[in-house]
Amino acid sequence: MKILLIDGTIIGSKTGAILEQVKVYIEQLNGELKLEILKLSDFEHQFVDGRPLEKYNDDMRLLVRKFEEAEGYVLATPIFQGSIPGVLKNTFDLLHPRTMRYKPVSIVANGGTHQHHLVVENQLKPILDYFRCLVTPNYVYTTTHHFGEGNVIVDQDVHDRLRELARVFVQYAEMGKNLSKETIDKH
Ligand SMILES: Cc1cc2nc3c(=O)[nH]c(=O)nc-3n(C[C@H](O)[C@H](O)[C@H](O)COP(=O)(O)O)c2cc1C
């Protein structure tokens, strides 16, 4: 089962560091999941403007393929201007609405301030609900003070929450295995 761990930004490195840690925790629980970290910063992005898919560059088409082939996702986003990065929203806009249907998704987010943790609830989750994802009930929000030298996560509580996120994600992945293939709803 292919799981994409998406670093949803082209600026900064803390979300990437969180994903590396989540990857370790998922691997400890289930060695059979094929985990791949996908960094939006590795892609040459184009604005989604309604053109047919074949008119986008190779990177944009690769993004679509990666999302379609994956059977689950861990999404990492920083908070920018009280919201998610434009490049992440642009990536969502690129996808067919059924791409992530009934597939498990866990969210990790990092902001400069605690005050913006509800961006996950108010802005990211509604998008994933539109896609009808199986969003795990727990997500992990970090801020700068949870990190030490070299972006190592130094906060024990964050580690505990990431381990718990991984535990729930692995079970959602099991649940989503057949559910995503069995859809009869074409709308
Ligand atoms: C353009 C921009 C806007 C930001 N807006 C917010 C914000 O509204 N709320 C917030 O908590 N952090 C905000 N931040 C901080 C980031 O969420 C995050 O903490 C920081 O980019 C981490 O960067 P690093 O991975 O390079 O350490 C913003 C950062 C940037 C670059």
The ligand as an ORCA input file, in Angstrom:
! r2SCAN-3c Opt
* xyz 0 1
  C       4.961     33.992      4.337
  C       4.867     33.441      5.725
  C       3.711     33.668      6.443
  C       3.567     33.153      7.732
  N       2.405     33.328      8.391
  C       2.217     32.733      9.592
  C       0.961     32.834     10.265
  O       0.021     33.462      9.806
  N       0.818     32.171     11.445
  C       1.822     31.438     12.005
  O       1.618     30.842     13.067
  N       3.041     31.339     11.403
  C       3.261     31.964     10.213
  N       4.458     31.845      9.576
  C       5.501     30.980     10.182
  C       5.481     29.588      9.557
  O       4.260     28.945      9.721
  C       6.507     28.635     10.125
  O       6.547     28.681     11.488
  C       7.854     28.941      9.609
  O       7.780     29.186      8.237
  C       8.771     27.740      9.853
  O       9.854     27.880      8.985
  P      11.085     26.910      8.975
  O      10.558     25.582      8.627
  O      11.984     27.470      7.936
  O      11.681     26.966     10.349
  C       4.631     32.397      8.307
  C       5.816     32.214      7.562
  C       5.922     32.722      6.305
  C       7.205     32.487      5.536
*
